[in-house]
Amino acid sequence: MIEPKALNRGLLLWGALLIVAASLFAGQIAAQFSLATRVAPEFAGLQKLILMDSILPRSAMAILCGAALGFSGALLQRVLRNPLAEPSTLGISAGAQLAMAIAMLYFPALMEGGREAVALAGGLIAVALILSLTWQRGLEPVSVVLAGMMVSLTATAASAALILANGEYMFSLFIWGGGSLAQQSWVPVSGIIWKILLACAASIVLLRPLSILGLDDASAKNLGVALHGTRFLVIGLAVWLATSVTAEVGIIGFVGLAAPALARLTGARSPGQMLAAAPLVGAILLWLADGFVQLAAGSGGERIPTGAATALLGGPLLLWLLPRLRMFEWPSLNAKPAPSPRARRPAWTVAVLVILTGLAAGIALLLGRGPEGWVIARGELLADLLPWRWPRTVIAAASGAMLAAAGQVMQRVTANPLASPEILGVGTGAGVGIAVPLMLLSAPNQIVLLAGAMAGSIIVLAFMLAMSARSGFGPERLLLSGIAMGALCSAILTAIIATGSPQAFMLLGWVSGSSAQCLPEEVWVALVALVLLVLPLVFTTRWLDMLPLGRPVGLETGLPIRMSRGILIILSACLTAVASLFVGPLSFVGLIAPHLARLIGLHRPLTGLIGAMLIGACLMVLSDWLARMVAFPYQLPLGLFASLISGPYLIWLLSKGGRN
């Protein structure tokens, strides 16, 4: 039952927001009529056409899309028993956009009449991948959200790579994918209406199974529910609704998360109440957001799509929700890690890693493909190719080493085996720092961009750890807060990219992690930064050894907790910023290199740091070489390819230790 006080507060709140949204809508209509009276009589018909075929359909589309996303989010959260499940956090929207980008390039005929089918296929593939990654863990909320983040980031980077490879022709798809509600007819409105009506009818039939699915799996089976079949059916229904919205208007971020959460806070509890309240809340939210977007646009036209504007609310909303969520714990993060062998002679292990890194660099510099097949460059050919190959090889090695060092420090400072620059949102924070000088200055130099990236990384990481310490977050919630910060920073970047400016195109290249145009002077910046930032870590090995043991042990041994953490946080953030400036925010090298170093027996802080850096450098160099060779003569972005190589390890990390 809904508590009367909560119901009254909810009705007052949403009634007030509905009045505000309606007032903004009435203001738009009044502005059109006022304009019609001031223009010449022959233009009055045009104003009426704009009103009937643009303003009214747009408002109707905002209401219907908000309702569909609220409905989809409520279904996903119920069936997965996960309060953070929604189309954006599960990568459904990003998968749909990637599928449409691929279809537009290689199967344009499908986009004529089968755009929704293409989007649905992309969304279903994304959610199927997430379910397969987390099935052995019983679909635990944290693992589901982490897998969704990985799929979403990879799909977004792949879309960016396709857009960059095809220039202005595909850039319009990214702008549209930002979530524009602009309409030219009532046809899309009628298409969304019947989908919502079908979803409502299906949910009425599934109401009892949905009620039982809120219980644990064993109880649901005992009550006679076909657990897997019902779960897949409900997920398919939710994905169909979400991808239908994406196919029509692009990605509308976080409405599917906000609507069920706010409906729950106003008193809705049972599945029937949630399925009635969440679409209404979603409709009001998106209608209100679109009204403010149009109000801010003024006479200059809309610069930021509504979807990008709503995505800006997602990060703060996630951060606000985290202390209020009751989620399943992830025991493996709190439990002691499985013992791994220790290297008897760490120096020999490090020497082997040095040799492997040198071999990887040799392959990247000498071996390649040409018009006649594979060729080992030497003599004049090598002299011609070296100016192109050596800068990106050195930058790849330096960036991989810096990301690995940052990951090693983060995992020890937080005592969290899944802490890394990518997962904690530090890389995307560097992107926001890069965006600031790009938007404010006409031609910022590399030093200014580097300073901006460092400032963004430090602010994000410091805020994350401060909030974690204040709120007493465990490892699971720290990861989720990192995802929240990453979502907020990604939304800011999406809003800037959606403007379509020259700076937006530069940011899009950074998001994909392209390193094809590295200059020799950038190599020296990367090497100097590597030396200056890693050298202090050599003298902090005692801190790195003691911090994972916890605050009480550190205080008993005389460790300056605040100072040591502060210095290490600044160093890891700066390492991430410099590396991200060259290879983008997506690689997962900062996550897996420290793990691989421990797996081969390098457990001590100094040898572990050196080993992780060598592994990170080797992985990134091989990623750069493969990115050049796999699709020859075309070049894939380094950051994207590194994430595809590192992804299988994250998959294994997510799937190991599943529930019995």
C-alpha positions in Angstrom: 0.0 0.0 0.0 1.0 3.6 -0.7 1.4 5.7 2.5 -1.0 8.6 2.4 1.7 11.2 3.3 4.0 9.9 0.5 1.1 9.9 -1.9 0.1 13.4 -1.1 3.7 14.7 -1.4 4.1 12.8 -4.7 0.8 14.2 -6.1 1.8 17.8 -5.1 5.3 17.5 -6.5 4.3 15.9 -9.8 1.3 18.2 -10.1 3.6 21.2 -9.8 6.1 19.8 -12.3 3.2 19.1 -14.7 2.0 22.7 -14.4 5.5 24.0 -15.1 5.8 21.7 -18.2 2.4 22.8 -19.4 3.3 26.4 -18.9 6.4 26.1 -21.0 4.4 24.4 -23.7 1.7 27.2 -23.5 4.5 29.7 -23.8 5.8 28.1 -27.0 2.3 28.2 -28.5 1.8 31.8 -27.4 5.1 32.8 -29.0 4.0 31.2 -32.3 0.7 33.1 -32.3 2.5 36.3 -31.4 4.9 35.8 -34.2 2.1 35.0 -36.6 0.4 38.4 -35.8 3.6 40.3 -36.5 4.5 38.8 -39.8 2.9 39.4 -43.2 -0.4 37.6 -43.8 1.0 35.3 -46.4 3.3 33.8 -43.7 0.5 33.1 -41.2 -0.2 29.7 -42.9 3.5 28.8 -42.4 3.3 29.6 -38.7 0.1 27.4 -38.4 2.0 24.6 -40.2 4.9 24.9 -37.8 2.5 24.8 -34.9 0.5 21.8 -36.1 3.3 19.7 -37.6 6.3 20.6 -35.4 5.4 22.0 -31.9 2.4 19.9 -31.1 4.0 16.6 -32.4 7.2 17.4 -30.5 5.4 17.8 -27.2 3.4 14.6 -27.8 6.7 12.8 -28.7 8.3 14.0 -25.5 5.4 12.7 -23.4 5.2 9.4 -25.2 9.0 8.8 -25.3 9.3 9.6 -21.6 6.4 7.2 -20.8 8.0 4.5 -22.9 11.4 4.9 -21.2 9.9 5.0 -17.8 7.9 1.8 -18.6 11.1 0.1 -19.9 13.1 1.1 -16.9 10.5 -0.2 -14.5 10.3 -3.5 -16.3 14.1 -3.9 -16.3 14.5 -3.0 -12.6 11.8 -5.4 -11.6 12.9 -8.4 -13.6 16.6 -8.0 -12.8 15.9 -6.9 -9.2 18.4 -4.1 -9.9 17.5 -0.5 -9.0 20.2 0.8 -11.5 19.0 -1.1 -14.5 17.8 1.0 -17.4 18.5 1.3 -21.2 21.5 3.6 -20.7 23.2 1.7 -17.9 22.7 -1.6 -19.7 24.2 -0.4 -23.0 20.9 -1.0 -24.8 20.7 2.5 -26.3 24.4 2.5 -27.3 24.0 -1.0 -28.9 21.0 0.3 -30.9 23.0 3.3 -32.1 26.0 1.2 -33.1 23.7 -1.2 -35.1 22.2 1.8 -36.9 25.6 3.2 -37.7 26.7 -0.1 -39.2 23.5 -0.5 -41.2 23.8 3.1 -42.5 27.3 2.4 -43.8 27.0 -1.2 -45.1 23.3 -2.0 -45.4 21.6 1.4 -46.2 18.5 -0.4 -47.6 17.7 -1.7 -44.1 17.5 1.9 -42.8 14.7 2.8 -45.3 12.0 0.6 -43.8 13.6 -1.5 -41.1 15.3 1.1 -38.9 13.4 -0.1 -35.8 14.3 -3.7 -36.5 18.0 -2.7 -36.8 17.9 -0.8 -33.5 16.1 -3.7 -31.8 18.7 -6.2 -33.0 21.5 -3.9 -31.6 19.8 -3.6 -28.3 19.1 -7.3 -28.0 22.7 -8.2 -28.8 23.9 -5.7 -26.1 21.6 -7.1 -23.4 22.3 -10.7 -24.4 26.0 -10.0 -24.0 25.5 -8.5 -20.6 23.4 -11.4 -19.4 25.9 -13.9 -20.7 28.7 -12.1 -18.8 26.9 -12.0 -15.5 24.7 -15.2 -15.6 27.1 -17.2 -13.4 27.0 -14.5 -10.8 23.3 -14.7 -10.6 22.8 -11.3 -12.3 24.1 -9.5 -9.3 23.4 -5.7 -9.6 27.0 -4.6 -9.4 28.3 -7.0 -12.0 25.4 -6.3 -14.3 26.0 -2.5 -14.2 29.8 -3.0 -14.7 29.2 -5.2 -17.7 26.7 -2.7 -19.0 29.3 0.1 -18.6 31.8 -2.0 -20.6 29.4 -2.7 -23.4 28.1 0.9 -23.5 31.6 2.4 -23.6 32.8 0.0 -26.3 29.7 0.5 -28.5 30.0 4.3 -28.1 33.7 4.2 -29.1 33.0 2.0 -32.0 30.3 4.4 -33.2 32.7 7.3 -32.9 35.3 5.3 -34.9 32.8 4.7 -37.7 31.8 8.4 -37.7 35.4 9.6 -37.8 36.2 7.2 -40.7 33.3 8.5 -42.8 33.5 12.3 -42.0 30.6 14.6 -42.2 28.3 12.0 -43.8 28.2 10.1 -40.5 28.7 13.0 -38.0 25.0 13.9 -38.4 24.1 10.5 -37.0 26.0 11.3 -33.8 24.2 14.6 -33.5 20.9 12.9 -34.1 21.9 10.2 -31.7 22.2 12.8 -29.0 18.4 12.6 -28.6 16.6 15.3 -30.7 12.9 15.4 -30.3 12.3 17.7 -33.3 9.4 16.5 -35.4 8.0 17.2 -38.9 4.8 15.2 -38.8 2.6 13.0 -36.6 3.7 9.7 -38.1 6.4 8.9 -35.4 3.9 9.8 -32.7 1.4 7.3 -33.9 4.1 4.7 -34.1 5.1 5.1 -30.5 1.5 5.2 -29.2 0.6 1.7 -30.4 3.8 0.3 -29.0 3.0 1.7 -25.6 -0.5 0.3 -25.7 0.8 -3.2 -26.6 3.3 -3.0 -23.8 0.6 -2.0 -21.4 -1.5 -5.0 -22.5 1.4 -7.3 -22.2 2.3 -6.0 -18.7 -1.3 -6.7 -17.5 -0.9 -10.3 -18.6 2.5 -10.5 -16.9 1.5 -8.7 -13.7 1.4 -11.8 -11.5 4.7 -13.2 -12.8 6.3 -9.7 -12.3 5.1 -9.8 -8.7 6.7 -13.2 -8.2 9.9 -12.2 -10.0 10.6 -9.7 -7.2 11.3 -12.7 -5.0 14.5 -14.8 -5.1 14.8 -17.4 -7.9 14.1 -20.4 -5.7 10.8 -18.9 -4.4 9.8 -17.9 -7.9 10.3 -21.4 -9.1 8.4 -22.9 -6.2 5.4 -20.7 -7.1 5.3 -22.1 -10.6 6.8 -19.3 -12.6 8.8 -20.3 -15.7 11.7 -18.2 -14.4 14.0 -17.9 -17.5 11.2 -17.7 -20.1 9.4 -15.0 -18.2 12.5 -13.1 -17.5 13.6 -13.1 -21.2 10.1 -12.2 -22.3 10.0 -9.1 -20.0 13.5 -8.1 -20.9 12.6 -8.4 -24.6 9.6 -6.2 -24.1 11.6 -3.6 -22.3 14.4 -3.6 -24.9 11.7 -3.3 -27.7 10.3 -0.2 -26.1 13.7 1.4 -25.5 15.1 0.7 -29.0 11.8 2.0 -30.5 12.5 5.3 -28.9 16.2 5.2 -29.9 15.2 4.5 -33.5 12.8 7.5 -33.6 14.6 10.2 -31.7 18.1 8.9 -30.7 19.5 8.2 -27.2 17.5 9.8 -24.3 19.6 9.2 -21.3 18.6 8.2 -17.8 14.8 8.9 -18.0 14.4 5.1 -17.5 16.5 5.3 -14.4 14.9 8.4 -12.9 11.3 7.6 -13.5 11.1 4.4 -11.5 13.3 5.7 -8.7 11.2 8.9 -8.3 8.0 6.9 -8.6 9.3 4.7 -5.8 10.2 7.6 -3.6 6.7 9.0 -3.9 5.2 5.8 -2.6 4.7 3.3 -5.4 5.7 -0.2 -4.2 3.9 -3.0 -6.0 4.5 -3.9 -9.6 1.1 -2.6 -10.6 1.8 0.7 -8.9 5.2 1.0 -10.4 4.0 0.2 -14.0 1.4 2.9 -13.6 3.5 5.5 -11.9 6.8 5.2 -13.7 5.5 6.0 -17.2 3.6 9.1 -15.9 6.7 10.3 -14.1 8.9 9.7 -17.2 6.4 11.6 -19.4 6.5 14.6 -17.1 10.3 14.5 -16.8 11.0 14.4 -20.5 8.3 16.9 -21.4 9.7 19.3 -18.7 13.3 18.8 -19.9 12.4 19.4 -23.5 10.5 22.6 -22.5 13.6 23.9 -20.8 15.8 22.9 -23.8 13.6 24.9 -26.1 13.4 27.8 -23.7 17.2 27.9 -23.5 17.6 27.7 -27.3 15.8 31.0 -27.9 15.8 32.4 -31.4 19.3 31.0 -32.1 18.0 27.5 -32.5 18.5 24.4 -30.5 22.2 23.7 -29.8 22.0 20.8 -27.4 19.6 17.9 -28.1 17.2 17.0 -25.4 18.7 13.5 -24.9 22.1 15.0 -24.1 20.5 17.5 -21.7 18.7 14.7 -19.8 21.9 12.6 -19.7 23.4 15.5 -17.7 21.0 14.6 -14.9 22.0 10.9 -14.9 25.3 11.2 -13.0 24.0 13.4 -10.1 20.9 11.1 -9.9 23.1 8.0 -9.6 25.3 9.7 -6.9 22.1 10.7 -5.0 20.6 7.2 -5.2 23.7 5.3 -4.1 23.4 5.9 -0.4 19.7 5.0 -0.6 20.0 1.7 -2.5 19.7 -1.7 -0.9 21.6 -3.9 -3.3 23.0 -7.4 -3.2 26.6 -7.4 -2.1 29.4 -8.6 -4.2 31.2 -11.0 -1.8 34.3 -11.4 -3.9 35.2 -7.8 -3.5 35.2 -8.0 0.3 36.7 -11.5 0.5 40.4 -12.1 0.4 41.6 -12.7 -3.1 42.5 -16.2 -4.2 46.2 -16.9 -3.5 48.5 -16.6 -6.5 52.1 -17.9 -6.7 54.9 -15.5 -5.8 57.8 -15.1 -8.1 61.0 -16.6 -6.6 63.2 -14.3 -8.5 61.2 -11.1 -9.3 64.1 -9.5 -11.1 64.2 -12.4 -13.6 60.4 -12.0 -14.1 60.8 -8.3 -14.7 63.7 -9.0 -17.1 61.4 -11.3 -19.1 58.8 -8.6 -19.3 61.4 -6.1 -20.6 62.3 -8.6 -23.3 58.7 -9.1 -24.3 58.0 -5.4 -24.4 61.1 -4.9 -26.6 59.9 -7.7 -28.9 56.5 -6.1 -29.1 58.1 -2.7 -30.0 60.3 -4.4 -32.6 57.2 -6.1 -34.2 55.4 -2.7 -34.3 58.3 -0.9 -35.9 59.4 -3.6 -38.4 56.5 -5.9 -39.3 53.6 -4.6 -41.3 51.3 -5.2 -44.3 51.6 -3.6 -47.7 49.9 -3.8 -51.1 51.8 -7.1 -51.6 51.2 -8.7 -48.2 53.3 -8.9 -45.1 56.7 -7.2 -45.2 59.6 -6.8 -42.7 60.8 -3.2 -43.2 64.5 -2.7 -43.6 66.9 -0.4 -45.5 65.2 2.5 -47.3 61.7 1.2 -46.6 62.4 1.2 -42.8 63.8 4.7 -43.1 60.7 5.9 -44.9 58.3 4.2 -42.4 60.0 5.0 -39.1 58.9 8.7 -39.0 55.3 7.4 -39.1 55.7 4.4 -36.9 58.0 5.3 -34.0 56.0 8.3 -32.6 52.8 6.3 -32.2 54.7 3.2 -30.9 56.5 5.2 -28.2 53.3 7.1 -27.3 51.4 3.8 -27.1 54.1 2.3 -24.8 54.2 5.4 -22.6 50.4 5.7 -22.3 50.1 2.0 -21.5 52.7 2.3 -18.8 51.1 5.4 -17.3 47.6 3.8 -17.2 49.0 0.6 -15.6 50.8 2.7 -13.0 47.6 4.6 -12.3 45.6 1.4 -12.0 48.2 -0.1 -9.6 48.0 2.9 -7.3 44.2 3.1 -7.4 43.8 -0.6 -6.6 46.1 -0.3 -3.6 44.8 3.0 -2.3 41.2 1.8 -2.5 41.9 -1.9 -1.6 39.6 -2.6 -4.6 40.7 -5.1 -7.2 38.4 -3.5 -9.8 39.5 0.1 -9.4 41.0 1.5 -12.6 41.0 4.9 -14.4 38.3 3.6 -16.9 35.9 2.2 -14.3 36.2 5.1 -11.8 35.5 7.7 -14.5 38.9 9.4 -14.2 39.5 9.0 -18.0 36.3 10.7 -18.9 37.0 13.4 -16.3 40.2 14.1 -18.2 38.0 14.5 -21.3 35.9 17.2 -19.6 39.1 19.0 -18.6 40.3 18.8 -22.3 36.9 20.1 -23.5 37.1 23.3 -21.4 40.1 24.9 -23.2 38.9 23.6 -26.5 35.6 25.5 -26.0 37.2 28.7 -24.5 40.3 29.1 -26.6 40.6 29.1 -30.4 43.7 27.0 -30.7 45.0 25.7 -27.3 48.4 24.1 -27.3 49.4 20.7 -25.9 50.4 22.1 -22.5 47.1 23.8 -22.0 45.2 20.7 -23.0 47.4 18.6 -20.7 46.7 21.0 -17.8 43.0 20.8 -18.4 43.1 17.0 -18.5 45.0 16.8 -15.2 42.6 19.2 -13.5 39.6 17.2 -14.7 41.1 13.9 -13.6 42.2 15.2 -10.1 38.8 16.7 -9.4 36.9 13.5 -10.4 39.1 11.2 -8.5 39.3 13.4 -5.4 35.5 13.8 -5.3 35.0 10.1 -5.7 37.3 9.1 -2.8 36.1 11.9 -0.6 32.5 10.9 -1.1 33.5 7.2 -0.5 35.2 8.0 2.8 32.4 10.2 4.0 29.6 7.8 3.1 31.4 4.6 4.2 31.0 3.1 0.8 32.3 -0.5 0.3 34.1 -1.6 -2.8 30.8 -2.2 -4.7 29.4 1.3 -4.0 32.8 2.9 -4.9 32.6 1.2 -8.3 29.0 2.4 -8.8 29.9 5.9 -7.8 32.7 5.8 -10.4 30.2 4.7 -13.0 28.0 7.6 -12.0 30.8 10.1 -12.4 31.8 8.5 -15.7 28.2 8.8 -16.8 28.1 12.5 -15.9 31.4 13.3 -17.6 30.3 11.3 -20.7 27.0 13.2 -20.8 28.9 16.5 -20.7 31.1 15.4 -23.6 28.1 14.1 -25.6 26.4 17.5 -25.1 29.4 19.3 -26.5 29.9 16.9 -29.4 26.3 17.2 -30.3 26.8 20.9 -31.1 28.6 19.8 -34.3 31.3 22.4 -33.9 35.0 21.9 -35.0 35.9 21.4 -31.4 33.2 18.7 -31.2 34.9 16.8 -34.0 38.2 17.0 -32.2 36.5 15.6 -29.0 34.9 12.8 -31.0 38.4 11.8 -32.2 39.6 11.8 -28.6 36.7 9.6 -27.4 37.5 6.9 -30.0 41.2 6.9 -28.9 42.7 7.7 -32.2 46.5 8.0 -32.2 47.1 8.1 -36.0 48.5 11.6 -36.1 50.9 11.7 -33.2 53.7 14.2 -33.6 57.3 13.9 -32.4 56.9 16.7 -29.9 54.0 14.9 -28.3 56.3 11.9 -27.8 58.6 14.0 -25.7 55.7 15.4 -23.7 54.6 11.8 -22.9 58.1 10.6 -22.0 58.8 13.5 -19.7 55.5 13.1 -18.0 56.1 9.4 -17.6 59.4 10.0 -15.8 58.3 12.9 -13.7 55.1 11.1 -12.5 56.4 7.6 -12.0 59.7 8.5 -10.3 57.9 9.7 -7.1 56.0 6.4 -6.9 59.3 4.6 -6.5 59.8 6.4 -3.1 56.2 5.6 -2.0 56.4 1.8 -1.9 55.9 1.7 1.9 52.7 3.7 1.5 51.6 1.3 -1.3 52.4 -1.6 0.9 50.5 -0.4 4.0 47.4 1.3 2.6 45.6 -1.9 1.5 45.8 -3.1 5.1 43.3 -0.4 6.3 43.4 2.8 8.3 43.8 1.2 11.8 47.0 -0.6 10.7 48.3 2.5 9.0 47.8 4.6 12.0 49.5 2.1 14.3 52.6 2.0 12.0 52.8 5.8 11.9 51.7 6.1 8.3 50.5 9.6 7.4 47.1 8.4 6.0 45.7 11.7 4.5 49.0 12.9 3.1 49.9 9.6 1.5 46.5 9.1 0.0 46.4 12.7 -1.3 49.8 12.4 -3.0 49.0 9.1 -4.5 45.6 10.3 -5.7 47.2 13.3 -7.4 49.9 11.2 -9.1 47.5 8.6 -10.4 45.1 11.2 -11.7 47.9 13.0 -13.5 49.1 9.7 -15.0 45.6 9.0 -16.2 45.2 12.5 -17.6 48.4 12.4 -19.7 47.7 8.9 -21.0 44.1 9.7 -21.8 45.1 12.8 -23.7 46.9 10.6 -26.2 44.8 7.3 -26.3 41.4 8.4 -25.1 39.3 7.3 -22.1 38.8 3.6 -23.1 41.3 0.8 -22.9 40.9 -1.1 -19.6 44.7 -1.5 -19.6 44.7 0.3 -16.2 42.5 -2.5 -14.9 44.1 -5.7 -16.2 47.9 -4.8 -16.1 48.1 -4.8 -12.3 46.1 -8.1 -12.2 48.4 -9.8 -14.7 51.4 -8.6 -12.7 50.0 -10.2 -9.6 49.2 -13.4 -11.5 52.8 -13.9 -12.5 54.0 -13.4 -8.9 54.9 -9.7 -8.6 53.2 -8.9 -5.3 55.6 -6.4 -3.8 54.8 -2.7 -4.5 57.9 -1.8 -6.4 58.2 -5.0 -8.5 54.4 -5.0 -9.0 54.5 -1.4 -10.2 57.3 -2.1 -12.6 55.8 -5.3 -13.9 52.4 -3.7 -14.4 53.9 -0.8 -16.3 55.8 -3.2 -18.6 52.7 -5.3 -19.2 50.7 -2.1 -19.9 53.3 -0.9 -22.3 53.4 -4.2 -24.1 49.6 -4.5 -24.3 49.2 -1.0 -25.7 52.0 -1.4 -28.3 50.5 -4.7 -29.5 47.1 -3.0 -29.6 48.5 -0.2 -31.7 50.1 -2.6 -34.1 47.0 -4.7 -34.5 44.8 -1.6 -34.9 47.0 -0.7 -37.9 47.1 -4.2 -39.3 43.7 -5.9 -38.8 41.7 -3.7 -41.2 44.6 -2.6 -43.5 44.7 -0.2 -45.2 42.3 1.4 -42.8 43.4 2.1 -39.2 41.2 1.4 -36.2 41.4 3.7 -33.1 44.0 2.6 -30.6 41.8 3.0 -27.5 38.9 1.0 -29.0 41.2 -1.8 -30.1 42.9 -1.9 -26.7 39.5 -2.3 -25.0 38.6 -5.1 -27.3 41.8 -6.9 -26.3 41.4 -6.2 -22.6 37.6 -6.9 -22.6 38.0 -10.7 -22.4 39.9 -10.4 -19.1 37.2 -8.2 -17.6 34.7 -10.8 -18.8 36.6 -13.5 -17.0 36.9 -11.3 -13.9 33.2 -10.7 -13.8 32.2 -14.3 -14.4 34.6 -16.0 -12.0 33.4 -17.0 -8.6 29.8 -17.4 -9.6 27.2 -18.4 -7.1 26.6 -22.1 -6.4 
